[in-house]
Amino acid sequence: MDDVDEIRGTAQGSAPVPLSVLDLVTVGAGHTASEALATGVRIARTAERLGYHRYWVAEHHSMPGIASSSPAVILSHLAAHTERIRLGSGGVMLPNHAPLVIAEQFGTLEALAPHRVDLGLGRAPGTDGATAQALRRTERPGEGADDFPAQVAELARFLDDDFPDGHPYRRIHAIPGPVQATSPGGVQSPHRPPLWLLGSSGFSAQLAAMLGLPFAFAHHFAAQNTIPALDLYRENFRPSAVLDKPYALIGVAALAADDEREARRQVMTGALSMLRLRTGRPGLVPTPEEAEAYEWGPMEEEFVSGWLANIVHGTPDAVREGLNDLQKRTGADELMLTANAHGGEARLRSYELIAEAYGFGAAG
């Protein structure tokens, strides 16, 4: 299987494009991180059973309501509990890490789950400035987001083990990796996880286009930038050994429930959680009861109204129609759904109902 096969998914049932899952591994009030991570395993296994194409987790730090600070650790655990679904990072925030470390982590994941691993990269810290500094320890030139293109290039060279002669890293090898295949008696596959670039603006869209890489856009929190960024990506795309034409995935906040009222009730928990995060009060994801009892101020109501406008939610049929409309408007090659709600059962049920609405998988 080559990179193109691994990148391009196959739509199931009546879905217009492949559907995948982005799990924020949310921690709801009254629950623990252990329970959230166990729910993540359930969601990944359910997504695999239903026929979703990928399951990704994203790197976040210093956010009590999100337990995904270490994507590679979580993906390693998921690899042991799944068999077919693609697993990946949506994404690893590369400026927080030395490229060699990421090459080693994802080389290990590739060895654990051959041909099932995606390495999605972002340039934001996934946290606030103070936490980013604590993660990086220093702010020497070349360590921040502005150096992202060079970091991506260095990571790719570590993954491919192809630093040129004379380069100071020429004798350094990311292991597991291709060098094992060229060692005496070596049989290690030189395959490495496909690289994806993630973004919420035009910067990564243009870089992905220049490098001929697949691009994942965060529509779920930057909807106003979706079409301009995808246009930039497609207009500037250069064919590569990885892709002969653009491949754009968009992250979509989507939640289906058995009736519209329950869907609204569930998404309000995520809306209140996001409001608190944006106003410097991050915490655990509130319960539906807490969200219902919350007294919204005028400016808070305005924020939440805008936030909910970009969440596809309601009955399964309504969500299907909303997703189909979004795919037509953006031309996305894949939709990656994230269900941000307090409880795991609501999120699991949502993925089952959406699969059922499209006529794939086996709900229940």
N, C-alpha and C positions, 0 to 999 in steps of 0.2 A: 504494500500500500504506500503510495507516495503522498507528499504534502497536500496536493490538490484534493485527493480523495478524502484526506482527514479534515480538511478545512470545509469543503462543501458538503452540507448535509442533504438528506432526502426528506421531503415533506411527507407527512403521514396523513392518511384519511383525506379530508377535504381542506386541510390547512393549505394556504397559498404558498407557504415557505416552511422550512424546518422550524420547529419550536424547541426552545431550550429553557433552562432554569438558571437564574442567578439567585443564590441564597445568601442573604446577609447574616445568617445565623443569629437572628435577633433573640435577645433575652427579655422576656416579658416580666412585668412585675409579679412577684410571687413565685418565680422560677429561678433556677440556677443556670450557670454556664454549662454545667454537665448535662442538664436537661436540654438546653438549646442545642448542644453538639449532638446529642442522641437524636433529637428531632431532625437535624441535618442529615443524619444517616438514613432515617426513615424517608425523608423527602427524596434523597438521591436514589434510594432503592425503588421508591414509588415511580419516580420519573423514568427510571430504567425500564420498569415493568410496563409503563404506559407507552413508551416509545419516544420520549423526548430525546433530543440529540445530544445535548451537553448538560453538565451541571458544573457551574463555576461558583467560586467564593471570592470575596474581595477583601483586600487588606485595609483594615481600619485600626486606629489606635486611640486610646484614652476615651473611648465611648462606652459607658456602662451597658448600653442596650444592644451592643454588637459584640459577638464573641469570636470574630474572625481576624484576630491580630496576626495569626501565623498560618497563612494559606497552605504552605507546603506541609505543615504538620497535619492539618485537617485533611488535605488531599491524600496523604499517605494512609490515614485511617479509612477514608472512603474507598481507596483502592482495594483494601482488604474486605470490603463489604459489598462491592459491586463487581460485575463481570464484563459488561459491554459498553455502558454509557461513557462518553468522553468526559474527562475530569479536567478542570483547569482553573486558572486564576483570572479573575475579572476585576481587578488585576493585582499583580505585584507592583508596588510603587517603587520603581527601580532606583530613584535618587536616595531612598532610605537604605540601600544595600550596596555592598561591593558586587560588581557583576560576576566575579568568580564564585561567590557564595551562591548566587541564584543559579548559575550553571551547574554547580554541584548538587544543589537541592533538586532541580528539575531533571538532571541526569539520573539521580536516584529514583525519582518518581517514574521516569520512563522505564527504568529497569524493573520496577515493581509492577507497572501496568503498561506493557509495551503497546505502542500505537494507540494509546487512549488519552494522552496528556497534551493539553494546550497551555502555552505560556503567554498569558496576556500581560502587557506592561503598561503602566501608567506613569505620568511624570509629576502628578500632584503628591503631596505627602500622605494623604489619607487621614489627616488630623490637623491640629492647630500648629502654629509656628513654634511655640515652646516645645511641644512634644516632638516635632520634627527635629529640632536641634538636639534634644535628648537622644533621639534615635541615631543621629549622625555623629554626635559628639563634637565635631568641629565643622566649620563652614569655610574650608579652604576652597580656592578656585577649582572648579571642576567637580564639585560635590553636589551642586544644586540642580534644580529643574532646568536651568538654562543649558546645562551640559548634557541633557537627555539624549540627543542624537549620538554623541560620542559614547555615552554609556551603552546605548543599544548596540552600536557597532562593536564595542568591546565584548559585550555579552555574546553576540553572535559568533565572534571569533573563538571565544572559549568553548561554545557549544559545538562548533565545527572543528575545533583544534587546528586552526589554520593561520595563526599569527605568522607573518613573513619572517624570513631569515633576518637577523639583526635586531628584531624587536625585543625589548627587555622581557617580554612575557613568552618568548618563543619556546622556552623549555618548561613552561608551566602548563599542566594539563588538568582540565576539569574531569574528575572521575566520580562515577561511571561516565565514560565517554568514548569517542572514536579512537583515542590513542591505544585503547586496549585491543582493538582489532588489528592494529599494525605491530603490536608487540609479538615477539616469538611465540608461536602457538596460539595467538589470540583469535577468538571467534566472536568477540563482542560486536553486536550490530552497531554500525556507525550512525544509525538513525537518531535524530534528536527531535524534541517536541516542536511543533510549528509555533513560530512567533506571531503574536497579534499585537497591534498597537491600539490602545484605548484612549478615548478623549471625550471632552465636553465642549470643545471649541475647534477652531480650524488648525491649530498647530500640529497636533498628532495626525489629523486627517491628511495634511500635506506631506508629513514625514512618511506615513504609511504608503501614500501614493508614490512618492519618490523611490521607496525601497521595494515596492511591489508586494506589500504585505497585506493581509486581511485587516480590516478596521472595525472596531466595535465602538459605537457611540452611545453615550449615557443619556438617552432620550428621557429616562425616568426622572432626571433632575435638571436637565438643560434643554427642554423641548424647543425653546425658541431658537436654538442653534442647530437643530437636527438637519434640516434641509440644506442650509448654507454649508455646513461641514461635509455632508455627503456629496454635495455638488463639487466642492473643492477636491474631495478624494477622487471622484470619478473623472473630473476634467484633467487632473494632473497625474493619473495613474500610469506607471511605467511597467509593462510586463516584466516578470522575473522568472527565475527558476522555480519559484514557489507558486505563483499565480500568473495565468495568461490574461486575466481580466479582473476587474475589481470584485471584491466580495465584502459587503457591508452588513454587519449585524447591528441591531439596535436593542438596547435594554429598555424594557417597557414595564412600568408598574401596572399590574393587572390582578384583579381579584374577583372571582366568581363565587356566588353563594346561591342557595336554593331559592331565595327571593331577594328582591332589590333592597328591601329594608335591612336585611341582615348583612348584605354586602356593604352598604353605607355604614352600618354600625361598626363593621370590622375595619374598614379603611380609615375611619376617624381616629383609631388608635395610632396608626402610623402618622397621620397628619399632626396629631398633638405631639407625638414624639419628635417629629421634624421641627415643629414650631419651637419646642424647647431647645433643641440642638442649635437652631439658627439664632436664638436669643441668648446663647451662652448658658443654658441650663440643661445640659445633657443628662439623661437618666435612663432607667429601664423603660421598655415600651409599656405604656399604661394599659389597663384593662378597658374593655368596652364600656363598663359601668363608669369608670373614672372619666373617660372621654365624654360620655353622655352628660355627666354632672358638671363638667368644666364650664365656667362662665367666660365666654369669649369676649374680649374687647373689640372695638370696631376695627382697629388695625390688624388684630389677630384674625378676625373673620375674613378680612380682605386677603391676608396671606393664605389662609386655608382654602378659600374659594379658588384662588389661582393654583394652589397645589393640587386640589382634587380634580381640576379641569384636565390634568394630564394623567390621571389614573383611570385606566379602563376598568370599570367595575359595574356590577349588576348581576342579572341572571346569566346563566351560561350562554344563551342565545345573544343577549345584548353584548357580552364580552366578545363573543366570536365576531359579531358585526363590527364592533369597535376595533378589534385587532385587524380585521380585513381592510377596513377603511384606512387605518394607519399604514399598513403595508403598501396599499395602493398609493397613498400620498407621498411616501418616502422612497418607494422602490427597494426597500430593505430586502436583502437576500436571506435573512434569518431574523426571527424575533426571539429575544431572550427575556423571559417573563420573571419578574420578581414580585412576590406577594408580601408586602410589609404589613403585618398584623400582629396582634399580641400573642395569639395562641398557635401552636403547631397544628392543631386539628383543623383550624380554619384554613391555613395555608395548604395543608395536604388535600383537603376537600376541594379547594379551588383548582389545584392542578388536575385532580380527577374529573371535575366538572368540565373544565376546558377541553381536556382530551375527549371526553364523551361528546361534547358539542361538535367537535370536529370529526367524530367517528373513528378515532384510533384508540388503541390500548384497551384495557379492561378495567373500567371504573369499579370501585367498591373495595 
